[in-house]
Amino acid sequence: MEPPVSPPEVSDDAERLEGLAAIRCATLSLVQAAKYDLAICSHELEPLLYNEESFTEAVSHLARNGRHARVRLLIREHDTLVRQGHRLLRLAQQIPSHIEIRRIAPEHRHSMHGFLIADDGVFYQPQTTVYEARASMHDRRWARSLSAEFQRLWDYSIDDPHLRRLAFVG
């Protein structure tokens, strides 16, 4: 199997973000500006960042109203998502034809960075446990580079049954 590429160099034009509030604001702005494509690579869709109602509403709007929009979520771990619940997981279960969610293959779960690509906008967090990141609302070259990494991870990802809606027989 082809290993994922190392994280690309961060764009010189990328804004430095420090603190949860700045990171939330940047990721929300990126998703609200997106018209076609949203890709998130994350440890477990970090709840303090991605489980916010306004963020979920922005993703829902893109998925339901964006003409030919594609939303893909890649996670390393699913335990907390499934056990505690998560707005994006519920949304993906409600509209699976618009939002896909998969687990990164075990051999590619070693990296601790996370990123979000929204059309040509990029958010990159070197360590998902530290609230420091870089973002750019429009950087086509950086977005393409991270999109290539995302696609390689997606190609080897796992369709995890724990992430699908459970049907109850009654």
Phi and psi in radians as a Rosetta constraint file:
Dihedral C 1 N 2 CA 2 C 2 CIRCULARHARMONIC -1.358 0.35
Dihedral N 2 CA 2 C 2 N 3 CIRCULARHARMONIC 2.192 0.35
Dihedral C 2 N 3 CA 3 C 3 CIRCULARHARMONIC -1.285 0.35
Dihedral N 3 CA 3 C 3 N 4 CIRCULARHARMONIC 2.712 0.35
Dihedral C 3 N 4 CA 4 C 4 CIRCULARHARMONIC -1.193 0.35
Dihedral N 4 CA 4 C 4 N 5 CIRCULARHARMONIC 2.679 0.35
Dihedral C 4 N 5 CA 5 C 5 CIRCULARHARMONIC -1.234 0.35
Dihedral N 5 CA 5 C 5 N 6 CIRCULARHARMONIC 2.756 0.35
Dihedral C 5 N 6 CA 6 C 6 CIRCULARHARMONIC -1.210 0.35
Dihedral N 6 CA 6 C 6 N 7 CIRCULARHARMONIC 2.743 0.35
Dihedral C 6 N 7 CA 7 C 7 CIRCULARHARMONIC -0.976 0.35
Dihedral N 7 CA 7 C 7 N 8 CIRCULARHARMONIC 2.380 0.35
Dihedral C 7 N 8 CA 8 C 8 CIRCULARHARMONIC -1.220 0.35
Dihedral N 8 CA 8 C 8 N 9 CIRCULARHARMONIC 2.813 0.35
Dihedral C 8 N 9 CA 9 C 9 CIRCULARHARMONIC -1.060 0.35
Dihedral N 9 CA 9 C 9 N 10 CIRCULARHARMONIC 2.453 0.35
Dihedral C 9 N 10 CA 10 C 10 CIRCULARHARMONIC -1.326 0.35
Dihedral N 10 CA 10 C 10 N 11 CIRCULARHARMONIC 2.417 0.35
Dihedral C 10 N 11 CA 11 C 11 CIRCULARHARMONIC -1.026 0.35
Dihedral N 11 CA 11 C 11 N 12 CIRCULARHARMONIC 2.416 0.35
Dihedral C 11 N 12 CA 12 C 12 CIRCULARHARMONIC -1.094 0.35
Dihedral N 12 CA 12 C 12 N 13 CIRCULARHARMONIC -0.464 0.35
Dihedral C 12 N 13 CA 13 C 13 CIRCULARHARMONIC -1.491 0.35
Dihedral N 13 CA 13 C 13 N 14 CIRCULARHARMONIC -0.085 0.35
Dihedral C 13 N 14 CA 14 C 14 CIRCULARHARMONIC -1.185 0.35
Dihedral N 14 CA 14 C 14 N 15 CIRCULARHARMONIC 2.405 0.35
Dihedral C 14 N 15 CA 15 C 15 CIRCULARHARMONIC -1.347 0.35
Dihedral N 15 CA 15 C 15 N 16 CIRCULARHARMONIC 2.399 0.35
Dihedral C 15 N 16 CA 16 C 16 CIRCULARHARMONIC -1.410 0.35
Dihedral N 16 CA 16 C 16 N 17 CIRCULARHARMONIC 2.353 0.35
Dihedral C 16 N 17 CA 17 C 17 CIRCULARHARMONIC -2.134 0.35
Dihedral N 17 CA 17 C 17 N 18 CIRCULARHARMONIC 2.331 0.35
Dihedral C 17 N 18 CA 18 C 18 CIRCULARHARMONIC -2.325 0.35
Dihedral N 18 CA 18 C 18 N 19 CIRCULARHARMONIC 2.281 0.35
Dihedral C 18 N 19 CA 19 C 19 CIRCULARHARMONIC 1.682 0.35
Dihedral N 19 CA 19 C 19 N 20 CIRCULARHARMONIC 2.630 0.35
Dihedral C 19 N 20 CA 20 C 20 CIRCULARHARMONIC -1.055 0.35
Dihedral N 20 CA 20 C 20 N 21 CIRCULARHARMONIC -0.735 0.35
Dihedral C 20 N 21 CA 21 C 21 CIRCULARHARMONIC -1.070 0.35
Dihedral N 21 CA 21 C 21 N 22 CIRCULARHARMONIC -0.773 0.35
Dihedral C 21 N 22 CA 22 C 22 CIRCULARHARMONIC -1.147 0.35
Dihedral N 22 CA 22 C 22 N 23 CIRCULARHARMONIC -0.678 0.35
Dihedral C 22 N 23 CA 23 C 23 CIRCULARHARMONIC -1.198 0.35
Dihedral N 23 CA 23 C 23 N 24 CIRCULARHARMONIC -0.761 0.35
Dihedral C 23 N 24 CA 24 C 24 CIRCULARHARMONIC -1.024 0.35
Dihedral N 24 CA 24 C 24 N 25 CIRCULARHARMONIC -0.792 0.35
Dihedral C 24 N 25 CA 25 C 25 CIRCULARHARMONIC -1.064 0.35
Dihedral N 25 CA 25 C 25 N 26 CIRCULARHARMONIC -0.778 0.35
Dihedral C 25 N 26 CA 26 C 26 CIRCULARHARMONIC -1.152 0.35
Dihedral N 26 CA 26 C 26 N 27 CIRCULARHARMONIC -0.802 0.35
Dihedral C 26 N 27 CA 27 C 27 CIRCULARHARMONIC -1.161 0.35
Dihedral N 27 CA 27 C 27 N 28 CIRCULARHARMONIC -0.678 0.35
Dihedral C 27 N 28 CA 28 C 28 CIRCULARHARMONIC -1.103 0.35
Dihedral N 28 CA 28 C 28 N 29 CIRCULARHARMONIC -0.781 0.35
Dihedral C 28 N 29 CA 29 C 29 CIRCULARHARMONIC -1.060 0.35
Dihedral N 29 CA 29 C 29 N 30 CIRCULARHARMONIC -0.722 0.35
Dihedral C 29 N 30 CA 30 C 30 CIRCULARHARMONIC -1.082 0.35
Dihedral N 30 CA 30 C 30 N 31 CIRCULARHARMONIC -0.810 0.35
Dihedral C 30 N 31 CA 31 C 31 CIRCULARHARMONIC -1.175 0.35
Dihedral N 31 CA 31 C 31 N 32 CIRCULARHARMONIC -0.707 0.35
Dihedral C 31 N 32 CA 32 C 32 CIRCULARHARMONIC -1.125 0.35
Dihedral N 32 CA 32 C 32 N 33 CIRCULARHARMONIC -0.512 0.35
Dihedral C 32 N 33 CA 33 C 33 CIRCULARHARMONIC -1.462 0.35
Dihedral N 33 CA 33 C 33 N 34 CIRCULARHARMONIC -0.303 0.35
Dihedral C 33 N 34 CA 34 C 34 CIRCULARHARMONIC -1.197 0.35
Dihedral N 34 CA 34 C 34 N 35 CIRCULARHARMONIC 2.511 0.35
Dihedral C 34 N 35 CA 35 C 35 CIRCULARHARMONIC -2.126 0.35
Dihedral N 35 CA 35 C 35 N 36 CIRCULARHARMONIC -0.393 0.35
Dihedral C 35 N 36 CA 36 C 36 CIRCULARHARMONIC -2.214 0.35
Dihedral N 36 CA 36 C 36 N 37 CIRCULARHARMONIC -0.753 0.35
Dihedral C 36 N 37 CA 37 C 37 CIRCULARHARMONIC -2.463 0.35
Dihedral N 37 CA 37 C 37 N 38 CIRCULARHARMONIC 2.316 0.35
Dihedral C 37 N 38 CA 38 C 38 CIRCULARHARMONIC -2.335 0.35
Dihedral N 38 CA 38 C 38 N 39 CIRCULARHARMONIC 2.203 0.35
Dihedral C 38 N 39 CA 39 C 39 CIRCULARHARMONIC -2.296 0.35
Dihedral N 39 CA 39 C 39 N 40 CIRCULARHARMONIC 2.207 0.35
Dihedral C 39 N 40 CA 40 C 40 CIRCULARHARMONIC -2.150 0.35
Dihedral N 40 CA 40 C 40 N 41 CIRCULARHARMONIC 2.242 0.35
Dihedral C 40 N 41 CA 41 C 41 CIRCULARHARMONIC -2.029 0.35
Dihedral N 41 CA 41 C 41 N 42 CIRCULARHARMONIC 2.115 0.35
Dihedral C 41 N 42 CA 42 C 42 CIRCULARHARMONIC -2.606 0.35
Dihedral N 42 CA 42 C 42 N 43 CIRCULARHARMONIC 2.777 0.35
Dihedral C 42 N 43 CA 43 C 43 CIRCULARHARMONIC -1.127 0.35
Dihedral N 43 CA 43 C 43 N 44 CIRCULARHARMONIC -1.021 0.35
Dihedral C 43 N 44 CA 44 C 44 CIRCULARHARMONIC -2.578 0.35
Dihedral N 44 CA 44 C 44 N 45 CIRCULARHARMONIC 0.703 0.35
Dihedral C 44 N 45 CA 45 C 45 CIRCULARHARMONIC 0.854 0.35
Dihedral N 45 CA 45 C 45 N 46 CIRCULARHARMONIC 1.057 0.35
Dihedral C 45 N 46 CA 46 C 46 CIRCULARHARMONIC -0.557 0.35
Dihedral N 46 CA 46 C 46 N 47 CIRCULARHARMONIC 1.982 0.35
Dihedral C 46 N 47 CA 47 C 47 CIRCULARHARMONIC -0.988 0.35
Dihedral N 47 CA 47 C 47 N 48 CIRCULARHARMONIC -0.687 0.35
Dihedral C 47 N 48 CA 48 C 48 CIRCULARHARMONIC -1.180 0.35
Dihedral N 48 CA 48 C 48 N 49 CIRCULARHARMONIC -0.300 0.35
Dihedral C 48 N 49 CA 49 C 49 CIRCULARHARMONIC -1.843 0.35
Dihedral N 49 CA 49 C 49 N 50 CIRCULARHARMONIC -0.881 0.35
Dihedral C 49 N 50 CA 50 C 50 CIRCULARHARMONIC -1.797 0.35
Dihedral N 50 CA 50 C 50 N 51 CIRCULARHARMONIC -0.031 0.35
Dihedral C 50 N 51 CA 51 C 51 CIRCULARHARMONIC -1.782 0.35
Dihedral N 51 CA 51 C 51 N 52 CIRCULARHARMONIC 0.357 0.35
Dihedral C 51 N 52 CA 52 C 52 CIRCULARHARMONIC -1.453 0.35
Dihedral N 52 CA 52 C 52 N 53 CIRCULARHARMONIC 2.481 0.35
Dihedral C 52 N 53 CA 53 C 53 CIRCULARHARMONIC -1.031 0.35
Dihedral N 53 CA 53 C 53 N 54 CIRCULARHARMONIC -0.764 0.35
Dihedral C 53 N 54 CA 54 C 54 CIRCULARHARMONIC -1.129 0.35
Dihedral N 54 CA 54 C 54 N 55 CIRCULARHARMONIC -0.639 0.35
Dihedral C 54 N 55 CA 55 C 55 CIRCULARHARMONIC -1.163 0.35
Dihedral N 55 CA 55 C 55 N 56 CIRCULARHARMONIC -0.812 0.35
Dihedral C 55 N 56 CA 56 C 56 CIRCULARHARMONIC -1.077 0.35
Dihedral N 56 CA 56 C 56 N 57 CIRCULARHARMONIC -0.708 0.35
Dihedral C 56 N 57 CA 57 C 57 CIRCULARHARMONIC -1.088 0.35
Dihedral N 57 CA 57 C 57 N 58 CIRCULARHARMONIC -0.698 0.35
Dihedral C 57 N 58 CA 58 C 58 CIRCULARHARMONIC -1.145 0.35
Dihedral N 58 CA 58 C 58 N 59 CIRCULARHARMONIC -0.715 0.35
Dihedral C 58 N 59 CA 59 C 59 CIRCULARHARMONIC -1.144 0.35
Dihedral N 59 CA 59 C 59 N 60 CIRCULARHARMONIC -0.753 0.35
Dihedral C 59 N 60 CA 60 C 60 CIRCULARHARMONIC -1.057 0.35
Dihedral N 60 CA 60 C 60 N 61 CIRCULARHARMONIC -0.779 0.35
Dihedral C 60 N 61 CA 61 C 61 CIRCULARHARMONIC -1.050 0.35
Dihedral N 61 CA 61 C 61 N 62 CIRCULARHARMONIC -0.810 0.35
Dihedral C 61 N 62 CA 62 C 62 CIRCULARHARMONIC -1.065 0.35
Dihedral N 62 CA 62 C 62 N 63 CIRCULARHARMONIC -0.851 0.35
Dihedral C 62 N 63 CA 63 C 63 CIRCULARHARMONIC -1.114 0.35
Dihedral N 63 CA 63 C 63 N 64 CIRCULARHARMONIC -0.688 0.35
Dihedral C 63 N 64 CA 64 C 64 CIRCULARHARMONIC -1.529 0.35
Dihedral N 64 CA 64 C 64 N 65 CIRCULARHARMONIC -0.499 0.35
Dihedral C 64 N 65 CA 65 C 65 CIRCULARHARMONIC -1.965 0.35
Dihedral N 65 CA 65 C 65 N 66 CIRCULARHARMONIC -0.296 0.35
Dihedral C 65 N 66 CA 66 C 66 CIRCULARHARMONIC -1.297 0.35
Dihedral N 66 CA 66 C 66 N 67 CIRCULARHARMONIC 2.139 0.35
Dihedral C 66 N 67 CA 67 C 67 CIRCULARHARMONIC -1.130 0.35
Dihedral N 67 CA 67 C 67 N 68 CIRCULARHARMONIC 2.079 0.35
Dihedral C 67 N 68 CA 68 C 68 CIRCULARHARMONIC 1.082 0.35
Dihedral N 68 CA 68 C 68 N 69 CIRCULARHARMONIC 0.457 0.35
Dihedral C 68 N 69 CA 69 C 69 CIRCULARHARMONIC -1.212 0.35
Dihedral N 69 CA 69 C 69 N 70 CIRCULARHARMONIC 2.586 0.35
Dihedral C 69 N 70 CA 70 C 70 CIRCULARHARMONIC -2.267 0.35
Dihedral N 70 CA 70 C 70 N 71 CIRCULARHARMONIC 2.220 0.35
Dihedral C 70 N 71 CA 71 C 71 CIRCULARHARMONIC -2.142 0.35
Dihedral N 71 CA 71 C 71 N 72 CIRCULARHARMONIC 2.130 0.35
Dihedral C 71 N 72 CA 72 C 72 CIRCULARHARMONIC -2.265 0.35
Dihedral N 72 CA 72 C 72 N 73 CIRCULARHARMONIC 2.329 0.35
Dihedral C 72 N 73 CA 73 C 73 CIRCULARHARMONIC -2.113 0.35
Dihedral N 73 CA 73 C 73 N 74 CIRCULARHARMONIC 2.207 0.35
Dihedral C 73 N 74 CA 74 C 74 CIRCULARHARMONIC -2.025 0.35
Dihedral N 74 CA 74 C 74 N 75 CIRCULARHARMONIC 2.236 0.35
Dihedral C 74 N 75 CA 75 C 75 CIRCULARHARMONIC -2.210 0.35
Dihedral N 75 CA 75 C 75 N 76 CIRCULARHARMONIC 2.710 0.35
Dihedral C 75 N 76 CA 76 C 76 CIRCULARHARMONIC -1.545 0.35
Dihedral N 76 CA 76 C 76 N 77 CIRCULARHARMONIC -0.708 0.35
Dihedral C 76 N 77 CA 77 C 77 CIRCULARHARMONIC -2.241 0.35
Dihedral N 77 CA 77 C 77 N 78 CIRCULARHARMONIC 2.556 0.35
Dihedral C 77 N 78 CA 78 C 78 CIRCULARHARMONIC -2.046 0.35
Dihedral N 78 CA 78 C 78 N 79 CIRCULARHARMONIC -0.172 0.35
Dihedral C 78 N 79 CA 79 C 79 CIRCULARHARMONIC -0.936 0.35
Dihedral N 79 CA 79 C 79 N 80 CIRCULARHARMONIC -0.935 0.35
Dihedral C 79 N 80 CA 80 C 80 CIRCULARHARMONIC -1.143 0.35
Dihedral N 80 CA 80 C 80 N 81 CIRCULARHARMONIC -0.706 0.35
Dihedral C 80 N 81 CA 81 C 81 CIRCULARHARMONIC -0.987 0.35
Dihedral N 81 CA 81 C 81 N 82 CIRCULARHARMONIC -0.850 0.35
Dihedral C 81 N 82 CA 82 C 82 CIRCULARHARMONIC -1.273 0.35
Dihedral N 82 CA 82 C 82 N 83 CIRCULARHARMONIC -0.729 0.35
Dihedral C 82 N 83 CA 83 C 83 CIRCULARHARMONIC -1.227 0.35
Dihedral N 83 CA 83 C 83 N 84 CIRCULARHARMONIC -0.803 0.35
Dihedral C 83 N 84 CA 84 C 84 CIRCULARHARMONIC -1.700 0.35
Dihedral N 84 CA 84 C 84 N 85 CIRCULARHARMONIC -0.237 0.35
Dihedral C 84 N 85 CA 85 C 85 CIRCULARHARMONIC 1.447 0.35
Dihedral N 85 CA 85 C 85 N 86 CIRCULARHARMONIC 2.752 0.35
Dihedral C 85 N 86 CA 86 C 86 CIRCULARHARMONIC -2.782 0.35
Dihedral N 86 CA 86 C 86 N 87 CIRCULARHARMONIC 2.399 0.35
Dihedral C 86 N 87 CA 87 C 87 CIRCULARHARMONIC -1.033 0.35
Dihedral N 87 CA 87 C 87 N 88 CIRCULARHARMONIC -0.735 0.35
Dihedral C 87 N 88 CA 88 C 88 CIRCULARHARMONIC -1.194 0.35
Dihedral N 88 CA 88 C 88 N 89 CIRCULARHARMONIC -0.615 0.35
Dihedral C 88 N 89 CA 89 C 89 CIRCULARHARMONIC -1.118 0.35
Dihedral N 89 CA 89 C 89 N 90 CIRCULARHARMONIC -0.793 0.35
Dihedral C 89 N 90 CA 90 C 90 CIRCULARHARMONIC -1.078 0.35
Dihedral N 90 CA 90 C 90 N 91 CIRCULARHARMONIC -0.726 0.35
Dihedral C 90 N 91 CA 91 C 91 CIRCULARHARMONIC -1.099 0.35
Dihedral N 91 CA 91 C 91 N 92 CIRCULARHARMONIC -0.769 0.35
Dihedral C 91 N 92 CA 92 C 92 CIRCULARHARMONIC -1.085 0.35
Dihedral N 92 CA 92 C 92 N 93 CIRCULARHARMONIC -0.611 0.35
Dihedral C 92 N 93 CA 93 C 93 CIRCULARHARMONIC -1.271 0.35
Dihedral N 93 CA 93 C 93 N 94 CIRCULARHARMONIC -0.527 0.35
Dihedral C 93 N 94 CA 94 C 94 CIRCULARHARMONIC -1.321 0.35
Dihedral N 94 CA 94 C 94 N 95 CIRCULARHARMONIC -0.649 0.35
Dihedral C 94 N 95 CA 95 C 95 CIRCULARHARMONIC -2.277 0.35
Dihedral N 95 CA 95 C 95 N 96 CIRCULARHARMONIC 1.130 0.35
Dihedral C 95 N 96 CA 96 C 96 CIRCULARHARMONIC -1.122 0.35
Dihedral N 96 CA 96 C 96 N 97 CIRCULARHARMONIC -0.338 0.35
Dihedral C 96 N 97 CA 97 C 97 CIRCULARHARMONIC -1.346 0.35
Dihedral N 97 CA 97 C 97 N 98 CIRCULARHARMONIC -0.220 0.35
Dihedral C 97 N 98 CA 98 C 98 CIRCULARHARMONIC -1.941 0.35
Dihedral N 98 CA 98 C 98 N 99 CIRCULARHARMONIC -0.411 0.35
Dihedral C 98 N 99 CA 99 C 99 CIRCULARHARMONIC -2.287 0.35
Dihedral N 99 CA 99 C 99 N 100 CIRCULARHARMONIC 2.141 0.35
Dihedral C 99 N 100 CA 100 C 100 CIRCULARHARMONIC -1.868 0.35
Dihedral N 100 CA 100 C 100 N 101 CIRCULARHARMONIC 2.445 0.35
Dihedral C 100 N 101 CA 101 C 101 CIRCULARHARMONIC -2.340 0.35
Dihedral N 101 CA 101 C 101 N 102 CIRCULARHARMONIC 2.272 0.35
Dihedral C 101 N 102 CA 102 C 102 CIRCULARHARMONIC -2.436 0.35
Dihedral N 102 CA 102 C 102 N 103 CIRCULARHARMONIC 2.859 0.35
Dihedral C 102 N 103 CA 103 C 103 CIRCULARHARMONIC -1.761 0.35
Dihedral N 103 CA 103 C 103 N 104 CIRCULARHARMONIC 2.452 0.35
Dihedral C 103 N 104 CA 104 C 104 CIRCULARHARMONIC -1.169 0.35
Dihedral N 104 CA 104 C 104 N 105 CIRCULARHARMONIC 2.421 0.35
Dihedral C 104 N 105 CA 105 C 105 CIRCULARHARMONIC -1.017 0.35
Dihedral N 105 CA 105 C 105 N 106 CIRCULARHARMONIC 2.526 0.35
Dihedral C 105 N 106 CA 106 C 106 CIRCULARHARMONIC -0.902 0.35
Dihedral N 106 CA 106 C 106 N 107 CIRCULARHARMONIC -0.678 0.35
Dihedral C 106 N 107 CA 107 C 107 CIRCULARHARMONIC -1.242 0.35
Dihedral N 107 CA 107 C 107 N 108 CIRCULARHARMONIC -0.144 0.35
Dihedral C 107 N 108 CA 108 C 108 CIRCULARHARMONIC -2.003 0.35
Dihedral N 108 CA 108 C 108 N 109 CIRCULARHARMONIC 0.191 0.35
Dihedral C 108 N 109 CA 109 C 109 CIRCULARHARMONIC -1.534 0.35
Dihedral N 109 CA 109 C 109 N 110 CIRCULARHARMONIC 0.099 0.35
Dihedral C 109 N 110 CA 110 C 110 CIRCULARHARMONIC -1.256 0.35
Dihedral N 110 CA 110 C 110 N 111 CIRCULARHARMONIC -0.500 0.35
Dihedral C 110 N 111 CA 111 C 111 CIRCULARHARMONIC -1.291 0.35
Dihedral N 111 CA 111 C 111 N 112 CIRCULARHARMONIC 2.513 0.35
Dihedral C 111 N 112 CA 112 C 112 CIRCULARHARMONIC -1.856 0.35
Dihedral N 112 CA 112 C 112 N 113 CIRCULARHARMONIC 0.075 0.35
Dihedral C 112 N 113 CA 113 C 113 CIRCULARHARMONIC -1.448 0.35
Dihedral N 113 CA 113 C 113 N 114 CIRCULARHARMONIC 2.770 0.35
Dihedral C 113 N 114 CA 114 C 114 CIRCULARHARMONIC -2.354 0.35
Dihedral N 114 CA 114 C 114 N 115 CIRCULARHARMONIC 2.696 0.35
Dihedral C 114 N 115 CA 115 C 115 CIRCULARHARMONIC -2.720 0.35
Dihedral N 115 CA 115 C 115 N 116 CIRCULARHARMONIC 2.827 0.35
Dihedral C 115 N 116 CA 116 C 116 CIRCULARHARMONIC -2.375 0.35
Dihedral N 116 CA 116 C 116 N 117 CIRCULARHARMONIC 2.321 0.35
Dihedral C 116 N 117 CA 117 C 117 CIRCULARHARMONIC -2.138 0.35
Dihedral N 117 CA 117 C 117 N 118 CIRCULARHARMONIC 2.146 0.35
Dihedral C 117 N 118 CA 118 C 118 CIRCULARHARMONIC -2.198 0.35
Dihedral N 118 CA 118 C 118 N 119 CIRCULARHARMONIC 1.751 0.35
Dihedral C 118 N 119 CA 119 C 119 CIRCULARHARMONIC 0.959 0.35
Dihedral N 119 CA 119 C 119 N 120 CIRCULARHARMONIC -1.994 0.35
Dihedral C 119 N 120 CA 120 C 120 CIRCULARHARMONIC -1.756 0.35
Dihedral N 120 CA 120 C 120 N 121 CIRCULARHARMONIC 0.122 0.35
Dihedral C 120 N 121 CA 121 C 121 CIRCULARHARMONIC -1.599 0.35
Dihedral N 121 CA 121 C 121 N 122 CIRCULARHARMONIC 2.567 0.35
Dihedral C 121 N 122 CA 122 C 122 CIRCULARHARMONIC -2.389 0.35
Dihedral N 122 CA 122 C 122 N 123 CIRCULARHARMONIC 2.448 0.35
Dihedral C 122 N 123 CA 123 C 123 CIRCULARHARMONIC -2.190 0.35
Dihedral N 123 CA 123 C 123 N 124 CIRCULARHARMONIC 2.263 0.35
Dihedral C 123 N 124 CA 124 C 124 CIRCULARHARMONIC -2.335 0.35
Dihedral N 124 CA 124 C 124 N 125 CIRCULARHARMONIC 2.197 0.35
Dihedral C 124 N 125 CA 125 C 125 CIRCULARHARMONIC -2.121 0.35
Dihedral N 125 CA 125 C 125 N 126 CIRCULARHARMONIC 1.885 0.35
Dihedral C 125 N 126 CA 126 C 126 CIRCULARHARMONIC -0.985 0.35
Dihedral N 126 CA 126 C 126 N 127 CIRCULARHARMONIC -0.638 0.35
Dihedral C 126 N 127 CA 127 C 127 CIRCULARHARMONIC -2.368 0.35
Dihedral N 127 CA 127 C 127 N 128 CIRCULARHARMONIC 2.121 0.35
Dihedral C 127 N 128 CA 128 C 128 CIRCULARHARMONIC -1.201 0.35
Dihedral N 128 CA 128 C 128 N 129 CIRCULARHARMONIC -0.182 0.35
Dihedral C 128 N 129 CA 129 C 129 CIRCULARHARMONIC -1.619 0.35
Dihedral N 129 CA 129 C 129 N 130 CIRCULARHARMONIC -0.044 0.35
Dihedral C 129 N 130 CA 130 C 130 CIRCULARHARMONIC -2.135 0.35
Dihedral N 130 CA 130 C 130 N 131 CIRCULARHARMONIC 2.291 0.35
Dihedral C 130 N 131 CA 131 C 131 CIRCULARHARMONIC -1.515 0.35
Dihedral N 131 CA 131 C 131 N 132 CIRCULARHARMONIC 1.111 0.35
Dihedral C 131 N 132 CA 132 C 132 CIRCULARHARMONIC -2.334 0.35
Dihedral N 132 CA 132 C 132 N 133 CIRCULARHARMONIC 2.367 0.35
Dihedral C 132 N 133 CA 133 C 133 CIRCULARHARMONIC -2.732 0.35
Dihedral N 133 CA 133 C 133 N 134 CIRCULARHARMONIC 3.087 0.35
Dihedral C 133 N 134 CA 134 C 134 CIRCULARHARMONIC -2.284 0.35
Dihedral N 134 CA 134 C 134 N 135 CIRCULARHARMONIC 2.577 0.35
Dihedral C 134 N 135 CA 135 C 135 CIRCULARHARMONIC -2.606 0.35
Dihedral N 135 CA 135 C 135 N 136 CIRCULARHARMONIC 2.684 0.35
Dihedral C 135 N 136 CA 136 C 136 CIRCULARHARMONIC -2.556 0.35
Dihedral N 136 CA 136 C 136 N 137 CIRCULARHARMONIC 2.306 0.35
Dihedral C 136 N 137 CA 137 C 137 CIRCULARHARMONIC -1.269 0.35
Dihedral N 137 CA 137 C 137 N 138 CIRCULARHARMONIC -0.418 0.35
Dihedral C 137 N 138 CA 138 C 138 CIRCULARHARMONIC -2.687 0.35
Dihedral N 138 CA 138 C 138 N 139 CIRCULARHARMONIC 1.831 0.35
Dihedral C 138 N 139 CA 139 C 139 CIRCULARHARMONIC -2.614 0.35
Dihedral N 139 CA 139 C 139 N 140 CIRCULARHARMONIC 1.530 0.35
Dihedral C 139 N 140 CA 140 C 140 CIRCULARHARMONIC -1.014 0.35
Dihedral N 140 CA 140 C 140 N 141 CIRCULARHARMONIC -0.726 0.35
Dihedral C 140 N 141 CA 141 C 141 CIRCULARHARMONIC -1.151 0.35
Dihedral N 141 CA 141 C 141 N 142 CIRCULARHARMONIC -0.801 0.35
Dihedral C 141 N 142 CA 142 C 142 CIRCULARHARMONIC -1.132 0.35
Dihedral N 142 CA 142 C 142 N 143 CIRCULARHARMONIC -0.721 0.35
Dihedral C 142 N 143 CA 143 C 143 CIRCULARHARMONIC -1.093 0.35
Dihedral N 143 CA 143 C 143 N 144 CIRCULARHARMONIC -0.733 0.35
Dihedral C 143 N 144 CA 144 C 144 CIRCULARHARMONIC -1.107 0.35
Dihedral N 144 CA 144 C 144 N 145 CIRCULARHARMONIC -0.725 0.35
Dihedral C 144 N 145 CA 145 C 145 CIRCULARHARMONIC -1.098 0.35
Dihedral N 145 CA 145 C 145 N 146 CIRCULARHARMONIC -0.837 0.35
Dihedral C 145 N 146 CA 146 C 146 CIRCULARHARMONIC -1.206 0.35
Dihedral N 146 CA 146 C 146 N 147 CIRCULARHARMONIC -0.578 0.35
Dihedral C 146 N 147 CA 147 C 147 CIRCULARHARMONIC -1.098 0.35
Dihedral N 147 CA 147 C 147 N 148 CIRCULARHARMONIC -0.639 0.35
Dihedral C 147 N 148 CA 148 C 148 CIRCULARHARMONIC -1.130 0.35
Dihedral N 148 CA 148 C 148 N 149 CIRCULARHARMONIC -0.740 0.35
Dihedral C 148 N 149 CA 149 C 149 CIRCULARHARMONIC -1.119 0.35
Dihedral N 149 CA 149 C 149 N 150 CIRCULARHARMONIC -0.784 0.35
Dihedral C 149 N 150 CA 150 C 150 CIRCULARHARMONIC -1.023 0.35
Dihedral N 150 CA 150 C 150 N 151 CIRCULARHARMONIC -0.792 0.35
Dihedral C 150 N 151 CA 151 C 151 CIRCULARHARMONIC -1.099 0.35
Dihedral N 151 CA 151 C 151 N 152 CIRCULARHARMONIC -0.706 0.35
Dihedral C 151 N 152 CA 152 C 152 CIRCULARHARMONIC -1.087 0.35
Dihedral N 152 CA 152 C 152 N 153 CIRCULARHARMONIC -0.761 0.35
Dihedral C 152 N 153 CA 153 C 153 CIRCULARHARMONIC -1.124 0.35
Dihedral N 153 CA 153 C 153 N 154 CIRCULARHARMONIC -0.707 0.35
Dihedral C 153 N 154 CA 154 C 154 CIRCULARHARMONIC -1.111 0.35
Dihedral N 154 CA 154 C 154 N 155 CIRCULARHARMONIC -0.730 0.35
Dihedral C 154 N 155 CA 155 C 155 CIRCULARHARMONIC -1.044 0.35
Dihedral N 155 CA 155 C 155 N 156 CIRCULARHARMONIC -0.519 0.35
Dihedral C 155 N 156 CA 156 C 156 CIRCULARHARMONIC -1.846 0.35
Dihedral N 156 CA 156 C 156 N 157 CIRCULARHARMONIC 0.151 0.35
Dihedral C 156 N 157 CA 157 C 157 CIRCULARHARMONIC -1.318 0.35
Dihedral N 157 CA 157 C 157 N 158 CIRCULARHARMONIC 2.968 0.35
Dihedral C 157 N 158 CA 158 C 158 CIRCULARHARMONIC -1.996 0.35
Dihedral N 158 CA 158 C 158 N 159 CIRCULARHARMONIC 2.319 0.35
Dihedral C 158 N 159 CA 159 C 159 CIRCULARHARMONIC -1.424 0.35
Dihedral N 159 CA 159 C 159 N 160 CIRCULARHARMONIC 1.746 0.35
Dihedral C 159 N 160 CA 160 C 160 CIRCULARHARMONIC -1.538 0.35
Dihedral N 160 CA 160 C 160 N 161 CIRCULARHARMONIC 2.108 0.35
Dihedral C 160 N 161 CA 161 C 161 CIRCULARHARMONIC -1.100 0.35
Dihedral N 161 CA 161 C 161 N 162 CIRCULARHARMONIC -0.393 0.35
Dihedral C 161 N 162 CA 162 C 162 CIRCULARHARMONIC -1.157 0.35
Dihedral N 162 CA 162 C 162 N 163 CIRCULARHARMONIC -0.338 0.35
Dihedral C 162 N 163 CA 163 C 163 CIRCULARHARMONIC -1.643 0.35
Dihedral N 163 CA 163 C 163 N 164 CIRCULARHARMONIC -0.133 0.35
Dihedral C 163 N 164 CA 164 C 164 CIRCULARHARMONIC -1.510 0.35
Dihedral N 164 CA 164 C 164 N 165 CIRCULARHARMONIC 2.751 0.35
Dihedral C 164 N 165 CA 165 C 165 CIRCULARHARMONIC -1.153 0.35
Dihedral N 165 CA 165 C 165 N 166 CIRCULARHARMONIC 2.310 0.35
Dihedral C 165 N 166 CA 166 C 166 CIRCULARHARMONIC -1.512 0.35
Dihedral N 166 CA 166 C 166 N 167 CIRCULARHARMONIC 2.271 0.35
Dihedral C 166 N 167 CA 167 C 167 CIRCULARHARMONIC -1.637 0.35
Dihedral N 167 CA 167 C 167 N 168 CIRCULARHARMONIC 2.350 0.35
Dihedral C 167 N 168 CA 168 C 168 CIRCULARHARMONIC -1.845 0.35
Dihedral N 168 CA 168 C 168 N 169 CIRCULARHARMONIC 2.291 0.35
Dihedral C 168 N 169 CA 169 C 169 CIRCULARHARMONIC -1.569 0.35
Dihedral N 169 CA 169 C 169 N 170 CIRCULARHARMONIC 2.212 0.35
